[in-house]
């Protein structure tokens, strides 16, 4: 789980860099296709080295399991579209902290769906998580402060990256469904925070589904990853066909960040599925270990994107992590 957390944080940096040269949907399409290719290779190796035949390994699951994996894939399909669009317009260090809100959503799902009753410490921990996220709103980026002084709409905290990204999207405007996204100043940071929160909630749903799916002895981490990626690619293919999206395939293939992103994704998700497969693994402990991603994204924002106010962001993250730790004691 610690490996998953570190790689997940690195993935946010790779996503941000990838979207400088390619549009959101281009990154998502190639990202999932390359990930599926890597998963197919690992699946073939597992079948060759294992005791199951290819037909038994791939088609030996129950119909309900295939359906549940398809639902999980659709949840992630929507989550990624929301998350990538949010990350494209906001600093990666801010996104990394907001991403920890999925802890709150996981707790809410446990209370509302699973009828779990939180202890006093867990309740206090959730309050601390919310406090840390609330404090983040007072950490304003330089661009936002300048915009406020000039009485102008807030822009992205990374004007140079945003300008390059917007130029890329203008050259392929048909790839994006919302032309308003091409007009600087029309979308405030609040809208992208909302998209990030939707992504967090859906990722929390997916995380709970992972644990439930991996409780079944006849489903291995490799099988789950194969069908999950296959369904995910199918959903993005349908999206491209229905929306008639034109993809700059040559530009996508020349974007090294997408290739690296795919490798990190496959390794991290396999680590996650393996961890969920252990009977003694505890969701609450794994949730804490996952938060290593926030430290990686904050430091990455500072070292890679030269983002400011890192100390304040680390303090916000520390409050959130303290709340998470308190909730599992």
Secondary structure, 3 states (H helix, E strand, C coil): CHHHHHHHHHHHHHHHHHHHHCCHHHHHHHHHHHHHHHHHHHHHHHHHHCCCCHHHHHHCCCHHHHHHHHHHHHHHHHHHHHHHHHHHHCCHHHHHHHHHHHHHHHHHHHHHCCCCCCCHHHHHHHHHHHHHHHHHHHCCCHHHHHHHHCCCCCCCCCHHHHHHHHHHHHHCHHHCCCHHHHCCCCCCHHHHHHHHHHHHHHHHHHHHHHHHHCCCCCCCHHHHHHHHHHHHHHHHHHHHHHHCCCCCHHHHHCCHHHHHHHHHHHHHHHHHHHHHHCCCCCHHHHHHHHCHHHHHHHHHHHHCCCCCCHHHHHHHHHHHHHHHHHHHC
